[in-house]
């Protein structure tokens, strides 16, 4: 019973972390069997919804990567005004030519000294108003990094799907454990209430015997002490039950104001746990989702290494550009008489990495080491999973046998309590003996429910390996 109390205290802390103020709503009533609760959670649990969104995101990442290798079309429009045209200096080659033409053809002689041949004169080229529009089409022809990146995007989608599967398994186990914990709290409350009613009945009879001088006050005090203890335990279990139900609602994705009714009984849960269903000792690590996740991560590490290696390969791309340009010294670019000059250009561009001072090689070696480490981790995990599976298998067998023994202890302590109760009513047993017998019975109940909770946990732990 102490173990269950500790577990509920931890769960209460988790609920407080996730608690938030909500607007009061009309209660909705949900009736769930264990299987229905699991199926509902697989559709409405927030963690699962986020995992499903990750898959959608991975699909868009695949398309984003694919689009990088498809034709890229860009349009551009540019307007430029030069209030002051840029000035450039150019050699004064015009004056010597003019002098030579005047001298040789027209027989004219210069009237003054000729300018210095090294002199440069300022000139301005261009128009004040300029406009341009054009379209550029580019196409990736070959890129090793692109093809590796496309493979990695698809593997990343597979990783997201595996993460969803892992989340679903974890949620399923959590729902089952919380569901059983709620059933145990209710069953414990029922037993405590029954014991409380029996104790009150015995207290009333004891009080009558004391009043007639056939009993002692200490017996009445002992009975009252027993009742006070049971009252405290009932209040504690009532709070535990509320906390467990709030946790289960949170895991199911329900509002705290919703009403939840559990239709599967504790006996039905126990009846569905059959030892023979888990007696097959054959096991493959590929059954374990954590191993498959690690295997996918190893694949991604290998592709990451190949991506770095592909950077040493040439990259080939083609391009085509069509543009129109207009130049004028008046702001009449939109005039129908404005002349636009056409430019067409196409070509192929090849980029070849020649020398990077060893930086690319260093990057490749780092990725290679990361891949080797991942491969080693995978082999270690394979061995660990085989050991953990055997441990989980034996834990389940031991928990099942312990549950059966604790079930026998309940029957035994109940028999002892009933006999002691009869003896007490006949004056053949003391109130202390009755209290001890009742405490033994309640302790046996607590031990049984702890064993049952351990069995459910051991079952869900084992199922993570084999399903």
N, C-alpha and C positions, 0 to 999 in steps of 0.2 A: 504494500500500500504506500509506503514511503517513496518508492521509486515512481509510482504514478503521480504522487503529489509533486515531486521534484520536476517531473516532466511537464506537468501542467503549469508550474510556476515559470518555467522557461518559455513555454508557449504563450503565457500571458505577457511576458516581456516582448516577445515578437509581435504580438498584436498591438501593443502600445506603440511600437515603432511605426507600424503601418496605419495606426488609427488616424482618422481625419473627421472633421465636422461635416455632416451631411444634412441636407434639407429634409425635414420630415416628409415621408411619403406614405401612401397607403400600403399596408403590408400585403405582400404576395405570399401565398402559401405554396410551398414545394414539398412534395412527397417523393422521397428517393429511396430505392433499394441501394445496396452497395454498388452494384453494377451500374445503375442509373446515375448515381452520384459521380462515379468515375467518368462515364461517358459525357455527362454534363460539364465536368471540369475540363475535359479534353477540348471542349468547344469554347468555354467562357473564361478559363483561367488566364490572368493577365500575362504570366510568363509564357504560356503557350502562344497567345496572340502575338507577343513580341517576336517569338521564334518564327512564326509564320510570316511576319513582316520582314524578318531578315531574309527569308527565302525570296520574297518578292523583290527586295532590294538587290539580292544576288542576281536575279534575272535581268534587272535593269543594268547592273554592272557588266553582264555579258554583252548586252546590246551596246553599251557605251564603248566597250573594248572593240567589238565587231565594227562599229561605225568608224573607228579610226582608220580602218583599212578600206573604206568605201570612198567614192569621190567626195571631195570637199569643195563647195562652191561658195565664193565670197564676192559680194558686190561692194563698190566704193564710190563715193561722190565727194569731190573736193573743190572748194572755192578758195581762191587766194587773191588778195589785193595788195599791191605795192604802192603806197603813197609816195615812197621814194625808192626808185629802182636801185638795186645793188650796183655799186660802182666797182669796176675792175680796171687794173692797169695792164696795158699791153704794149709791146715794143712799137716804136714809131717807125713802121716800115712804109707808111703811105707817103710821107714827105719826100724821101729819096726817090721813090718811083715817079711822083709828080714832077720833080725837078728834072729827072732823066727824060721824061716824055716831052716836057717843054723845051729842053735843050736840043734833043736830037730831032724832034719832029718839027717844032715851031721855031727853032733857033733862038729861043729866048734864054737870057742869062739871069741868074738870080741876082737880086739887087742887094741882098744882105748876106750875112754869114749863114751857112747851113746849120740846122740843129744837130746837137750831139747824137750820134747814131745809137748810143746806149740809153738815150732818153726814153721814158715810158709815158704814155699819155693815158688819162682817165677816160673810160668809155662806159656806157650803160647799154645793156641788152635786155630785151624782153618787153612785155606790155604790162600796163598797170593792173588790168583785170584778167584773171586766168581761171579756167574751170576745167574740170576733168571728171569723167565717170567711166567705170569699167567693171568687167567681170573676170574673176580668176578662178580657174578650175585646177585642182591638184589631185593626184591619184598616187597612193602608195603602191609601188610595184613589188618591192621585196624588202622585208625587214624581219630578221630572225627574232628580234625582241618582240615584235607584234604578234607573231605566231605563237610564241611561248606564252605571252601574256593572255592570249585568247584561251589557251588550254588551262592556264591557272584560274581564269575567271570561271570556267566551267567546273573545275575542281572545287572552287570556293562555294559554288552553289551546292555541290554535293555535301560539303562540310556543313553548310547551313541546314540542309535536310537532316543530316545526322544529329546535329544539335537539337533540332526539333524532336527527333525520336528520343534522344536522351532526356529532354525536358518532359516529354510525355510519360516516360517510364518513372521519372522521379515524382511527378505529380500524382501518378497512379498510386505509387507506394505511399506517398504522404496522405492522400485521401483515404486509403484503406486503413492506415494506422490511426488517423484522426477519427474516422467513423467508428472503429472498434473502441477507441478510447472513450468516445461519447456513450457507446452502449455499456461499457464497463462502469462508467460514472453513474448511469441510470440504475444498473443492476445493484451496484453498491449502495445507492441511495435507498432502493427498495428493501435491501437486507437490513440496513441500519434502521429504517423506519419500522420494520417488523420487530427487530430486537428492542427498539424503543417502546413499542406497544406492549411487548411481553414484559419488559422491565417495569413499566407503569402498572401493569396488572399484578405483578409480583409485589411491587411496592405497596399497592393498596391492600393486598392480603396480609403483608407483613405488618402494615400499620394497624390492621384490625387485630392481629395476634398480639401486638404490643399493647394495644388498648385493653385487651382482656388479660394481660399479665402472662401470656403464653410465649412471649418473645422478648428480646432485649433491644434497647434503643440502638445499640451498635449495629444490629442487623438492619434497622431502618435507615441509619446513616449510610451504611454500605450500599443499600439499594438506591438511595438518593444520589450518592456519588456516581454510581453506574449510570443513572439517568442523565446527570449533568454531562458526563463524558459523551454519551450518545447524542445528546442535543448539540454539543460542539462539533462532533464529527458529522452530523447531518448538515449543519450549516456550512461546514467546510466543503463537503461533497456537492452541495447545491451550488456553491460558487464555482467549484471546479467544473461542474456540468455546464454552467453558463459560459465559462471561458472556452471550454472545448467546442461548444456549438458556435461561438463567435469565430474561432479559428477555422472550423470547418466551412462556415459561410464564406470567410475570406478566401480560402483555398478554392472554393467552388465558383467564386466570382459573383456572389450574391451581396445584396445590401444587408447591413446589420439589422435593419428594420424588418426584413423578410422573415417569415415563419418557415422553419425547416422541420419536417417530420421524417424520421428514419424508419423505414418499413422492414428492414432486414433485422432479425433478432440475433442475439449473441450466439444462441445455439445453432442457428443456420450458418453463421460465419464459421463456427467451429466444425460443423458438419461438412463444410466445403473444403476443409484442410485435410487432405487424405495423404497419408504417408507414402502410399504406393505410387502416387503421381510424381514423386521426387526421388525414387530409388534408382533411377538410371544414372550410373556414375560416369558415363561417357561425357566428355566435355571438350569443346574446341574453343580456343580463344576468339575465333571469328564470330562467335555468338555474342560476345561482349561488346556493347556499344562504345565503351571507352577505348577498347583496343582498336575498333574500326575508326574512331575519331583520330587516334594517334597515327594509324596507318595513312589516313588522308592527309594529316599534317606532314607526314614524312614525304608524301607525294608532292605536296606544295613546296617543301624545302628543296626537293630535287629540281622542280621546275624553276625555283628561284635561282638555283645554281646555274641552270641552263640559260636563264634569262641574262645573267651576267656574262656568260660565255658568248651569247649571241651578239653582245655589243662589239665584239671584235670583227663581226662580219660587215660587209658593205651594206648601205641602205640606198635603195634606188626608188626614185619618185619621178613622176612626170607632171608637167604643168602646161597650162594654156591661158593666155591673157588677151582680152580684147578691151580696147579703151578708145575713148574719143576725147580730144583736147580742143579748147577754144582760147584765143588770145585777142585782146582788144584794149584799146586805150580809152574807150568809152564804155559806160555801164549799160551795155545793150546785149548781154549774153543770151537773153531769152528772145532776142529778135529773130524772126524767121529767116532773115538774111545773114545771120551770123554763120560763119564758116567753122565747121568742126573737122578736125584732122584725125584720121583713123590710125590706130596702131594695133597690130596683131603680132603676138609672139607665142611660141610654144617651144618646148624643149624637154630634156631629160636631165635630172640631177643625180649624181652618184656621190655619196659621201663615204669615204674610205678612211677608217682610223689607222693612222700610220705610226704614231709614237705618242705614248702618254706617260712616259717616265715610270712605267711599271704600276701605275695606279689601278688600271683595269685588272691586271694580273693579281694584284693584292686583294682587290674586291672579290675576284673569282675564288681565290683561296679561302677567304673568310666564309663565303657561302658554302664552299665544299666542306669546310670544317663543321659548319652548322648542320649540314646534311649528315655527316658522319656521326655527330653527336645524337641527332634525332634517330638514326638507325640503331645506335647502341641503346638509346632509351627504349626503343620499341622492343628489342630483344629482352631487356630487363623486365619490361612490363609484361611480356609474354610469360616469363617464369613466375613473376609475382601473381599474375591472375590465376595461374594453375594452382598455386599455393592457397590463394584467397578463396578460390572455389571450393577446394577441399575443406577449408576451415568453415566456410559458410554452410557447406553440406552437413558437416558434423555438428555445427551450432544448431541447425534446424532439427536434426535427429535428437540431440540432447534436449532442446526446448520442447519438443513433442513429448518425449518421455517424462520430462519434469512436469509438464502440464497434466499428464495422466496421473502421476503420483500425487500432485497437489489436489487433483479432483478426488482421489481416494481419501486424502486427509480431511477434506471438507465433510465427506460422509462420516468419517470416524469422529471428528470433533463435534459434529452435529448430534451424533448418537450419545457422546459423552455429555454434552450440554443438556439434552433432553432428559437423560437419566438423572443428572445432578439436579435438574429443575424439579423432577418428581420427588426426589429424596428431600429437597429443600422444603417442598410443600408438606411433606410428611414428617419434617423435623429430623430427618436422618442426615442432613448435610447443612453446613454453615453457609452464611451469605458470602463469606470469602471464597469458599469452594465454588459457589455458583458464579461469582464474579470471574474467577480464574477460568472456569469452564466456558463462560461466554467469551472472554477475551481470547481463549484458544480458538474458539469457533470463528470469531471475527478475524483473527490473525490468519487462520487457514483460508478464509475467503480472500483476504488481501494478497496472500501468497499465490493463490490460484489465479487471481486476475493479473498479478504481475507476470506469472508464468505464461498466461494467455497472451498478454501484450508482447512478451519476449518472443513467443511463438510466431505471432503475426509479423513482427519485425524480422525475425530470422527467415520467414517465408519470403517476404518481399526482398530481403537482401539476396537470397538464393535465386529468386526469379530474375534479378538483374544480371545474373551470369548466364542463365540458360534460356532466356526468352529475348 
